């Protein structure tokens, strides 16, 4: 006996077993009755078992036929589910999707809203988010460990596409007890003599250079007293009175006690957030996420500077 039984034969058998009538079963299948009878006989020969007891008036399941019917229904159901799952996967509706993001990007409305909308529209996708530096994200993309990252330009890696999705201004973060803390705007030059809290350049090269460039343009080099490895740690050090710093405007949503955020009177380059992904990716899930991300960026123009 051959081990492989065509799904077509299983469908024919189930139809006859459910109707217990070859004529009605053939009609439901859209085929003629004689070929259906031949196919059922072929199935029984393959199995070496009589599945149906029939005479001129009646058709009935044998005991092995009743058992085989249960299995046939399960196989056909599983086959249908597999086909549907594959089609959903091709549309990006099922699977796993891994996102990387620099810590400050997780405070942004763009990232959080895009992720929420994506989850609402793609419930079959298992989504995970990892906080990573820009350099770590580029490497993880190239190794296939994440599908998309939210990084601070400049960033580059072989085969990695960058798409700037948001631009926002810098804010000064000061201890709430600082003499300038109640000012609506401060000039960077007024912070020249202060101790500064910064990211190490090797972890946040783009953002570090942006802050340093703004200070140099204002005529001074910041005196670094504390180095932190995450934006929220920087803010915590400011709250402790250990220095001042510059942060992306979205960080103000932290509402950290002991910290005051002030706009800058100086014209400074904006902080950019870019989506990073592989140029050659054919992931339908990524395509769906990018579509939602771009639509979200278009809608977030009020109070921010969307780049898309």
matplotlib code that plots the C-alpha trace (Angstrom):
import matplotlib.pyplot as plt

x = [0.0, 1.3, 1.6, 0.5, -3.3, -4.4, -6.5, -8.9, -9.7, -10.2, -12.7, -14.6, -14.8, -16.0, -18.7, -20.0, -19.7, -21.7, -24.4, -24.5, -25.6, -23.3, -25.7, -26.0, -22.3, -21.4, -23.7, -22.1, -18.7, -19.7, -18.7, -20.6, -21.5, -19.6, -16.2, -16.9, -17.7, -14.5, -12.4, -13.9, -13.0, -9.5, -9.2, -10.4, -7.8, -5.1, -6.1, -6.9, -10.0, -13.7, -14.9, -18.5, -21.1, -23.4, -26.3, -28.8, -30.7, -28.3, -24.8, -23.4, -20.0, -18.2, -16.5, -13.0, -14.8, -16.2, -12.7, -11.2, -13.8, -12.6, -9.0, -10.0, -11.9, -8.9, -6.5, -8.7, -9.2, -5.4, -4.7, -7.2, -5.6, -2.1, -3.2, -4.8, -1.8, 0.6, -1.6, -1.8, 2.0, 2.4, 0.3, 2.4, -0.5, 1.3, 4.9, 7.5, 8.7, 11.6, 12.2, 15.3, 15.3, 17.7, 16.4, 15.2, 13.2, 11.0, 9.8, 8.6, 4.9, 5.9, 7.4, 4.8, 1.8, 3.2, 3.7, 0.3, -1.4, 0.6, -0.5, -4.1, -4.1, -1.9, -2.9, -1.3, 2.2, 4.3, 6.1, 9.1, 11.1, 14.7, 16.5, 19.8, 22.4, 22.5, 25.7, 24.1, 21.0, 23.0, 24.9, 21.7, 20.0, 22.9, 22.8, 19.1, 18.4, 16.0, 13.8, 13.8, 15.6, 15.0, 18.4, 20.1, 21.8, 24.4, 24.6, 25.7, 26.1, 26.4, 22.9, 21.2, 18.6, 18.0, 14.7, 14.4, 11.0, 11.1, 12.9, 12.6, 14.4, 16.9, 15.9, 18.1, 17.6, 18.5, 18.2, 14.9, 16.9, 19.1, 18.8, 17.8, 15.3, 12.2, 13.2, 11.2, 14.3, 18.0, 21.0, 23.6, 26.3, 24.7, 25.5, 29.2, 30.5, 28.2, 29.2, 27.7, 26.2, 26.7, 26.6, 29.9, 30.7, 31.1, 27.5, 25.7, 28.0, 25.3, 23.6, 26.9, 28.2, 25.0, 25.3, 29.0, 28.4, 25.7, 28.0, 31.0, 28.7, 27.8, 31.5, 32.4, 33.3, 31.2, 33.0, 31.9, 31.5, 29.3, 29.0, 25.8, 25.0, 21.2, 19.2, 17.0, 20.2, 21.4, 18.1, 18.4, 21.9, 20.5, 17.7, 20.4, 22.0, 25.2, 25.1, 23.1, 22.6, 20.7, 18.1, 15.6, 12.3, 10.4, 12.4, 10.4, 7.5, 9.4, 8.3, 11.1, 10.9, 13.8, 14.4, 13.3, 13.3, 13.9, 13.8, 16.9, 17.2, 20.0, 19.3, 20.5, 20.3, 17.3, 17.5, 16.7, 15.1, 15.6, 14.1, 16.8, 16.1, 17.8, 17.5, 16.9, 14.3, 11.2, 9.4, 5.7, 5.5, 8.2, 6.3, 3.1, 5.0, 6.7, 3.3, 1.8, 5.0, 4.9, 1.2, 1.8, 4.6, 2.5, -0.2, 2.2, 3.0, 1.3, 3.8, 6.7, 8.6, 7.7, 10.2, 8.1]
y = [0.0, 3.5, 5.7, 8.9, 9.4, 12.4, 15.0, 14.7, 11.2, 12.2, 14.9, 12.4, 10.0, 12.6, 13.8, 10.2, 9.5, 12.6, 12.2, 8.4, 8.6, 8.6, 10.6, 13.5, 13.4, 13.6, 16.5, 18.4, 17.8, 18.8, 15.5, 12.6, 9.6, 6.9, 8.5, 9.1, 5.4, 4.5, 6.9, 5.5, 2.0, 3.2, 4.6, 1.4, -0.6, 1.8, 1.2, -2.4, -1.8, -1.6, 1.8, 1.8, -0.9, -0.4, -2.0, -0.8, 1.2, 2.0, 3.3, 2.9, 3.4, 0.3, 0.6, 1.2, 3.7, 5.7, 5.8, 6.9, 9.6, 11.3, 11.3, 12.4, 15.4, 16.4, 16.1, 18.2, 20.8, 20.9, 21.2, 24.1, 25.9, 25.4, 27.0, 29.9, 30.4, 30.5, 33.0, 35.2, 34.9, 36.1, 39.1, 39.8, 38.9, 36.2, 35.6, 37.3, 40.9, 42.1, 45.9, 47.6, 51.2, 53.6, 54.4, 58.0, 56.8, 54.8, 58.0, 59.3, 59.3, 58.2, 54.9, 54.1, 55.0, 53.1, 50.0, 50.2, 50.6, 47.8, 45.4, 46.4, 45.6, 42.5, 40.5, 37.3, 38.9, 38.4, 41.6, 42.3, 45.5, 45.7, 48.8, 49.0, 51.5, 52.6, 50.5, 47.4, 47.8, 48.1, 44.9, 43.1, 44.0, 42.6, 39.4, 39.0, 39.4, 42.3, 43.4, 47.1, 49.6, 53.2, 54.9, 58.3, 59.2, 59.2, 55.4, 53.1, 49.5, 47.4, 46.7, 48.9, 51.5, 54.6, 56.5, 59.6, 59.6, 62.4, 65.5, 67.3, 70.1, 69.9, 71.0, 71.9, 69.6, 71.4, 70.6, 72.1, 74.1, 75.7, 79.5, 79.2, 76.4, 78.7, 80.4, 79.5, 79.8, 79.7, 80.4, 77.7, 80.2, 80.6, 76.9, 77.2, 77.1, 74.2, 70.6, 68.5, 65.0, 63.3, 60.0, 58.4, 59.1, 55.4, 54.6, 57.6, 59.0, 60.9, 62.4, 63.1, 65.0, 66.9, 68.2, 68.9, 70.7, 72.9, 73.8, 74.6, 76.8, 78.7, 79.2, 76.6, 73.0, 71.4, 70.4, 66.7, 65.7, 62.6, 60.0, 58.0, 55.1, 55.8, 59.0, 58.3, 57.8, 61.2, 62.7, 61.0, 62.5, 65.9, 65.4, 64.6, 68.0, 66.6, 68.6, 69.9, 68.3, 68.5, 66.0, 65.4, 67.2, 63.9, 63.1, 65.8, 63.3, 61.6, 64.3, 63.4, 65.1, 67.4, 68.2, 71.3, 71.3, 74.6, 75.5, 76.9, 80.4, 79.2, 77.8, 74.2, 71.2, 69.0, 65.5, 62.9, 59.5, 57.1, 53.7, 51.3, 48.1, 45.8, 47.1, 43.6, 42.5, 40.9, 40.5, 41.3, 42.0, 44.7, 46.2, 46.4, 48.0, 50.6, 51.5, 52.1, 54.0, 56.3, 57.0, 57.7, 60.1, 62.0, 62.5, 63.7, 67.1, 69.1, 70.1, 68.2, 68.0, 64.8, 64.0, 61.7]
z = [0.0, -0.9, 2.1, 0.3, -0.1, -2.2, -0.4, -3.3, -2.3, 1.3, 0.2, -1.9, 0.9, 3.5, 1.1, 0.6, 4.4, 5.2, 2.6, 2.8, -0.8, -3.9, -6.0, -3.6, -2.7, -6.4, -6.8, -3.8, -5.3, -8.8, -10.4, -12.0, -9.8, -11.7, -11.3, -7.6, -7.1, -8.9, -6.7, -3.5, -4.7, -5.4, -1.9, -0.3, -2.4, -1.3, 2.3, 1.9, 4.0, 3.3, 4.3, 3.1, 3.0, 0.1, -1.7, -4.2, -1.6, 1.3, 2.0, 5.5, 7.2, 8.4, 11.7, 10.1, 7.8, 10.8, 12.3, 9.0, 8.7, 11.9, 10.6, 7.1, 8.6, 10.7, 7.8, 5.5, 8.3, 9.0, 5.2, 5.0, 8.0, 6.5, 3.2, 5.0, 7.3, 4.3, 2.6, 5.7, 6.0, 2.4, 3.3, 6.4, 8.8, 10.8, 11.9, 14.1, 13.9, 15.9, 16.4, 17.7, 19.0, 20.7, 24.2, 23.4, 20.4, 22.6, 24.2, 20.8, 19.8, 16.3, 17.4, 20.1, 17.9, 14.9, 17.0, 18.6, 15.2, 13.7, 16.5, 16.2, 12.5, 12.6, 15.7, 14.3, 14.3, 17.5, 18.0, 20.2, 20.9, 22.1, 23.3, 21.5, 20.4, 16.8, 16.2, 17.7, 15.6, 12.3, 13.2, 14.3, 11.0, 9.0, 11.1, 10.6, 14.4, 14.0, 11.1, 11.6, 13.9, 15.0, 15.0, 15.3, 12.0, 10.8, 10.6, 7.9, 7.2, 4.0, 2.7, 5.3, 4.1, 6.3, 6.1, 8.2, 9.8, 12.3, 13.1, 16.5, 18.3, 21.1, 24.6, 27.5, 30.5, 33.8, 37.4, 38.6, 41.2, 38.5, 38.3, 34.6, 35.1, 35.1, 31.9, 28.8, 26.6, 27.4, 25.2, 25.0, 25.9, 29.3, 30.0, 29.0, 32.6, 33.7, 34.3, 31.5, 31.3, 28.0, 26.2, 25.4, 21.7, 20.9, 21.9, 20.5, 17.8, 15.9, 18.9, 20.6, 17.6, 17.3, 20.9, 20.6, 17.4, 18.9, 21.8, 19.5, 17.4, 20.6, 21.3, 23.9, 24.5, 27.2, 30.3, 30.8, 34.4, 34.0, 31.2, 31.0, 28.7, 28.2, 27.7, 30.8, 32.9, 31.7, 32.8, 36.1, 36.7, 35.8, 38.3, 40.9, 40.2, 38.7, 35.5, 32.5, 29.1, 25.8, 24.9, 22.1, 22.7, 23.0, 26.2, 28.0, 28.1, 30.9, 33.3, 35.6, 39.0, 39.6, 35.9, 34.0, 30.2, 28.4, 24.7, 23.1, 21.8, 19.5, 16.1, 16.2, 13.9, 14.6, 16.1, 13.5, 14.0, 11.1, 10.4, 9.4, 7.5, 4.9, 1.3, 0.0, 2.5, 1.0, 4.3, 3.9, 7.6, 7.2, 4.2, 6.3, 9.2, 6.9, 5.5, 8.9, 10.1, 7.1, 7.5, 11.2, 10.5, 8.0, 10.7, 13.4, 12.0, 14.7, 17.4, 15.7, 12.5, 10.6, 7.9, 5.8]

ax = plt.figure().add_subplot(projection="3d")
ax.plot(x, y, z, "-o")
ax.set_aspect("equal")
plt.show()
